[in-house]
Amino acid sequence: MSEAGDREAVHSVVGEEPDATALGPEEPEAASDGDETVDFANKPERKKSDLALRLGTAAVLIPFVLWIISVGGWPFTGVVMLFGLIAQFEFYNMIESKGAKPLRLWGIGFGAAVMAVAYFGSEYSATLLMTASLLVMMVAQLRKAQISESLASISGTFFGVFYVAWLISHAILLRNFDHSIAQLFGTDAVAALGVTPETGIFLMIYTLAAVIGCDAGAYFAGRAWGKRPLAPEVSPNKSVEGAIGGVVAGIACASLIKLVFDLLWPEMSAAMPWTIVVPFAFVLTIVGIIGDLVESLLKRDADMKDAGSLLPGMGGVLDRIDAPLLGFPAIYYMLIGWATFQVAGF
């Protein structure tokens, strides 16, 4: 069998569909998958069906996400918390498949608290809460009769709070960016930096445009030109060419969003000058690719195709937010760093 065929055979065994940065179409070939025979000649039709389901789900999700971002406030925070808790639940299912027994109720409870604190409190409050969550999980584990899986239980539960809840809580901080600036630098800095209550709308859409544009660009560039594997042990169907296409597409989409807002709603995008639009978008595409690879690594280790099945054609919620999970904190801290230099007069 050819090297490309070997890669497809790996996917038939593991059960992983070709993903966003696919290497491209393979030659029709057949291979045995134990009890059943996988006919690669029929796979293009299945890919088209999956793509149609993805597009249908996206057609519903995208307008809803844009609407809830524009609404902001508690409705936006509530949706972020809902997505975060579902994704955290899916994550705990993954580590349970490895034999660990996470402290689900404690993990979900602290996950909800971390996201709520992002709306009501401050970064310092969130840090205290994360520390408290680890201490409580240790005490909760001490009360369990079985201690053989204690290490996996504590670390897996805490990682679920950190990886999902804490990372996605930055979407709430980003949407309320004016509050973050006021807390860190004072109310005078808000006006001086051109930040308004609506600035968060632009920042959220800009971030999503970069990471989702990267995902879509990587998919089509990988199918058209993909040859060299990007991370063969983690996700054999991701290619270097697909990743490059994704970076270019992500930067283009983010830049287009900035242009549209500058023309139609300039007060929302005024806080982000063009000098940082492309560099920040570049970083977002890179961390988005890393986030996608990290989730692929976790799924491969758990021997799972998808983290869930809630979204038709897309898998679970965690499968859809794997790139934004790293993108939200990345753009947030880059913007805070840039604001720090501006306030300091550099």
Steps between C-alpha positions, in 0.01 A plus 500: 500500500624854430602741777181698439302179524670420829388832639143433393517155658598659829190716482279201420625323810492798736172623362614859439357684202728712283509835673542865420850483355450183301785389279267482206319226304661156502497236231207254531614202702356238730623382836376267770389646832460179693133402468418725208661610179546870443459594134695818447339542159175590678654749741467814281119472514510475878726803515252697291221397734704603805580833337131560427416428865779733615374779276143448619603515865718804431207673329309473828787565743666800334195735503423396858858559616514842331167594658596394851834684470315818406261459795779451756431517871347210686355331187846480344656385828229236541564358151876491558442320829265250334751426222781478752318258731397274210859497374626428852254210529628364167858533625420297811347233277830484314712448809251247637562295186862477619391347829520815714211600726474880505320682777231614256278701734793688652655561161178622336420714805836673503489534122171690524641714783815593303291615203259695722791672677628616160178702471460620859852505638855546381801300379627493859170350617523235230855413610386456860210286384727275292725448803200424720368251248821297512501495881135392516558223245787367708282491812211341305733228373617427855142410594470237226544139605701404192838672471656311212396759239550809719772657284298467179179608673636822650714601202230414245228688687715810549622495140138500386438818699815662364492377139132570437347732759792730572605533135149568369437750781727735304221535244299672775798723587547583132133588442516730806840639408411850618447363851836325490679819395323700771598247768863483392577860400214715630200656331706775336690241299178366346436819304869564435537162329182545296326212679120501521243251633457383138873441442455146628262424214771573246770317698289184526410495130859583400630209709245251369564615142872427541467151651197385298644647180820310574306177551308539173805611302704209635230254397484611138874570462580160650266318264636687200875503568570305818800265477724538804353387835494769767475274806482140376490339843219725623289550189642337185262683265617848596753647262754780496340639184159497666636684802660767281174542308317529831732773628454702181122456504475585870699821460291596196170439682608695809623789285172501308306524827712797605436671165123440519478635854717803412258583218170426675560515877835678549437572869506125570833430330682826583679344797693263270724687255603345171859469621403206722217348294717270287758402769227416750306304237816304417543401864132404522528265201807332649343446843181385327692229315670401827162484675364276228805271525475483879140382484593250228772372733251455784247325277765268355616410849138433601445302176203720409400645164315800649465640850122490459215487249288804585578693181413316174804463276722673756510261793480644849526852637862439601578404139376842385659720766843333513664783300312793665585354842860612449408794277296689762774520767765565232327808357395619846852503643649642180253788521571553871873507421445748219282718727770491767754644256252766386418609854871508585558735205710273280 
